[in-house]
């Protein structure tokens, strides 16, 4: 589905691409940054424009740590429920606060007309999806299940989704350090997306 979008990044080396959606959030993003630093891991943060507006100092911490970042709309819009013109305007609004080299649709929900509009408005933008979903946002699962979701499915070149959000934090705070430790011991390195 949607072959023009990026679902993984084939790699000859044991490389994983960790991504974090929905931040920056003062209660969670600094924890993520500290945890990544312990494993010399670089990641890509898909930021909500309104969160960058409200928490510019946290966003600056992400930038200063050398991670890459992308646009996740200004208000976390669901593309399936949003008129294309409104959706594109919301992405454009987000560009006032964060870079548009990379875009990820909230919920992974995007219409063909929205893809076409993004490619027309921002020709160099890559739309980044994923092949491994942690499920950390799902309050019906625990941290153990979240850890299993990522460690059993990830392989070299995988794009893995976590969330630096308050909702995800109860699972993220345990699953992320454990997953990084597990992958590090099996020889993986962690890179930000650079396409």
C-alpha positions as CSV (number, residue, x, y, z in Angstrom):
1,X,0.0,0.0,0.0
2,X,1.3,3.4,-1.0
3,X,4.7,2.3,-2.4
4,X,5.9,5.9,-2.7
5,X,6.0,6.2,1.1
6,X,9.0,5.0,3.1
7,X,8.2,1.9,5.2
8,X,11.7,0.8,6.0
9,X,15.3,1.6,5.1
10,X,17.2,-1.4,3.7
11,X,20.6,-1.7,5.3
12,X,23.5,-4.1,4.9
13,X,24.5,-3.3,8.5
14,X,22.6,-4.0,11.7
15,X,20.9,-0.6,11.9
16,X,17.6,0.3,13.4
17,X,15.7,3.6,12.9
18,X,13.9,4.6,16.1
19,X,11.2,7.2,15.7
20,X,9.2,9.1,18.3
21,X,5.8,10.7,17.5
22,X,3.7,13.4,19.2
23,X,6.2,15.4,21.2
24,X,7.9,17.4,22.4
25,X,6.5,17.0,25.9
26,X,8.4,18.2,29.0
27,X,7.3,15.3,31.1
28,X,8.5,12.6,28.6
29,X,10.9,13.9,25.8
30,X,13.9,14.6,28.2
31,X,13.6,11.0,29.5
32,X,13.7,9.7,25.9
33,X,16.8,11.9,25.1
34,X,18.6,10.7,28.2
35,X,17.8,7.0,27.4
36,X,19.0,7.4,23.8
37,X,22.2,9.0,25.0
38,X,23.1,6.1,27.2
39,X,23.1,3.8,24.1
40,X,24.7,6.4,21.8
41,X,21.5,6.2,19.8
42,X,20.2,8.7,17.3
43,X,16.5,8.9,16.4
44,X,14.0,10.8,14.5
45,X,11.3,12.9,16.2
46,X,8.0,13.6,14.4
47,X,6.8,16.7,16.2
48,X,3.4,18.2,16.6
49,X,3.6,21.9,15.7
50,X,1.5,23.1,18.6
51,X,3.7,21.1,21.1
52,X,6.9,22.8,19.6
53,X,5.1,26.2,20.0
54,X,4.3,25.4,23.6
55,X,7.6,23.8,24.5
56,X,10.4,25.3,22.4
57,X,13.0,24.6,25.0
58,X,12.3,20.9,24.9
59,X,12.4,21.0,21.1
60,X,15.8,22.7,21.3
61,X,17.0,19.8,23.4
62,X,16.1,17.4,20.6
63,X,17.9,19.5,18.1
64,X,21.0,20.0,20.3
65,X,21.3,16.3,20.9
66,X,21.8,15.8,17.1
67,X,18.6,13.9,16.3
68,X,16.6,14.4,13.1
69,X,13.0,15.6,13.2
70,X,10.0,15.9,11.1
71,X,6.5,17.3,10.7
72,X,3.5,15.5,12.3
73,X,0.9,18.2,11.5
74,X,0.2,21.1,13.8
75,X,-2.8,19.5,15.7
76,X,-2.3,15.7,15.2
77,X,-5.0,15.4,12.5
78,X,-6.4,12.2,11.2
79,X,-6.1,12.3,7.5
80,X,-9.1,10.0,6.9
81,X,-11.3,12.4,8.7
82,X,-9.9,15.7,7.5
83,X,-10.5,17.6,4.2
84,X,-7.4,17.6,2.1
85,X,-7.2,21.4,1.9
86,X,-7.5,21.7,5.7
87,X,-4.9,18.8,6.2
88,X,-2.3,20.5,3.9
89,X,-2.9,23.8,5.7
90,X,-2.3,22.2,9.0
91,X,1.0,20.7,7.8
92,X,2.0,24.1,6.4
93,X,1.2,25.7,9.8
94,X,3.5,23.1,11.4
95,X,6.4,24.1,9.1
96,X,6.6,27.4,11.1
97,X,7.9,25.3,14.0
98,X,9.7,22.3,12.7
99,X,11.4,21.0,9.5
100,X,9.4,19.4,6.6
101,X,12.2,17.2,5.2
102,X,10.2,14.3,6.7
103,X,6.5,14.0,7.4
104,X,4.6,11.3,9.2
105,X,0.8,11.2,9.1
106,X,-0.8,10.9,12.6
107,X,-2.3,7.4,13.1
108,X,-0.7,6.5,9.8
109,X,-3.9,7.7,8.1
110,X,-3.5,9.6,4.9
111,X,-5.5,9.8,1.7
112,X,-4.0,9.6,-1.8
113,X,-5.1,13.2,-2.4
114,X,-3.1,14.3,0.7
115,X,0.0,12.4,-0.5
116,X,-0.3,14.1,-3.9
117,X,-0.8,17.5,-2.2
118,X,2.3,17.1,0.1
119,X,4.4,16.1,-2.9
120,X,3.2,19.2,-4.8
121,X,3.7,21.7,-1.9
122,X,6.9,20.2,-0.5
123,X,8.6,18.3,-3.4
124,X,11.6,17.2,-1.4
125,X,9.6,15.9,1.6
126,X,9.8,12.2,2.3
127,X,6.6,10.6,3.9
128,X,7.9,8.2,6.5
129,X,5.7,5.3,7.7
130,X,7.1,2.3,9.6
131,X,7.3,-1.5,9.6
132,X,7.4,-2.0,13.5
133,X,4.8,-0.4,15.8
134,X,5.5,-0.6,19.6
135,X,1.9,-0.1,20.6
136,X,3.1,2.1,23.5
137,X,0.0,4.4,23.1
138,X,-2.3,1.4,23.7
139,X,-3.5,1.5,27.3
140,X,-4.8,-2.0,27.1
141,X,-1.3,-3.5,26.9
142,X,1.6,-3.5,29.3
143,X,5.3,-2.6,29.0
144,X,6.2,-6.2,28.5
145,X,3.9,-6.5,25.5
146,X,5.3,-3.3,24.1
147,X,8.9,-4.7,24.5
148,X,7.9,-7.9,22.7
149,X,6.2,-6.0,19.9
150,X,9.4,-4.3,18.9
151,X,12.0,-6.9,19.7
152,X,10.3,-9.8,17.9
153,X,9.5,-7.8,14.8
154,X,12.5,-5.5,14.2
155,X,15.2,-6.4,11.8
156,X,18.0,-4.5,10.1
157,X,16.5,-1.4,8.4
158,X,13.3,-1.4,10.4
159,X,11.6,1.9,11.2
160,X,10.2,1.6,14.7
161,X,7.5,3.8,16.2
162,X,7.4,4.9,19.8
163,X,5.7,7.9,21.2
164,X,7.1,10.6,23.5
165,X,3.6,11.4,24.9
166,X,2.1,11.3,28.4
167,X,-0.3,8.6,27.2
168,X,2.5,6.3,26.1
169,X,4.9,7.0,29.0
170,X,3.7,4.2,31.4
171,X,4.8,1.6,28.8
172,X,7.6,3.6,27.2
173,X,9.6,4.2,30.4
174,X,10.1,0.4,30.8
175,X,10.0,-0.8,27.2
176,X,12.4,1.7,25.6
177,X,15.5,1.1,27.9
178,X,15.0,-2.7,27.8
179,X,14.6,-2.7,24.0
180,X,17.8,-0.5,23.5
181,X,19.7,-2.8,25.9
182,X,18.4,-5.9,24.0
183,X,19.3,-4.6,20.6
184,X,22.7,-3.2,21.7
185,X,23.7,-6.7,23.0
186,X,22.7,-8.2,19.7
187,X,24.9,-5.8,17.7
188,X,22.5,-3.2,16.5
189,X,23.2,0.5,16.2
190,X,20.6,3.2,16.0
191,X,20.5,6.0,13.4
192,X,18.3,8.9,12.7
193,X,16.6,9.0,9.3
194,X,18.8,10.7,6.7
195,X,17.3,10.3,3.2
